[in-house]
């Protein structure tokens, strides 16, 4: 029994490619303005503190 090699070139040519949006297009399509996102964002230190507190309260509910 003879095994034919898989035609890799044919597969690559038949796969459709998506066009990536440019940065300008992505900024224009953004639904939530960056300025608004920055107002409601928190720093990594604040996030770390919040998550540490949640974990501590989960494992030490009596404290």
C-alpha positions in Angstrom: 0.0 0.0 0.0 1.4 3.3 -1.1 0.9 6.5 1.0 0.8 9.8 -0.8 2.3 12.8 0.9 -0.2 15.4 2.2 -0.4 18.4 -0.2 0.6 21.2 2.1 0.8 23.8 -0.6 -2.7 23.3 -1.7 -4.1 23.7 1.8 -2.2 27.0 2.4 -3.5 28.5 -0.8 -7.1 27.6 -0.1 -7.2 29.1 3.4 -8.8 32.5 3.4 -6.9 35.2 5.2 -8.5 38.0 7.3 -7.4 41.6 6.7 -6.1 43.0 10.0 -7.4 46.5 10.8 -4.9 49.3 11.0 -4.4 51.1 14.3 -6.3 54.1 13.0 -9.3 52.0 12.0 -9.3 50.3 15.4 -9.2 53.6 17.2 -12.1 54.9 15.1 -14.1 51.8 15.7 -13.6 51.8 19.5 -16.9 51.9 21.2 -15.6 53.1 24.5 -13.4 56.2 24.4 -9.9 55.7 25.9 -10.3 58.8 28.1 -13.4 57.2 29.7 -11.6 53.9 30.2 -8.7 55.7 31.9 -11.0 57.4 34.3 -12.4 54.1 35.6 -9.2 52.1 35.5 -7.1 51.0 38.5 -3.4 50.5 38.9 -1.8 47.1 39.2 -1.0 47.9 42.8 -4.7 48.6 43.5 -5.7 45.4 41.7 -3.1 43.4 43.6 -4.3 44.8 46.9 -8.0 44.1 46.1 -7.3 40.5 45.0 -5.2 39.8 48.0 -8.0 41.1 50.2 -10.5 38.9 48.4 -8.4 35.8 48.8 -7.7 36.5 52.4 -11.4 36.9 53.2 -12.2 33.7 51.3 -9.7 31.6 53.2 -10.0 33.4 56.6 -13.7 34.4 56.8 -13.5 34.7 60.7 -10.9 37.5 60.5 
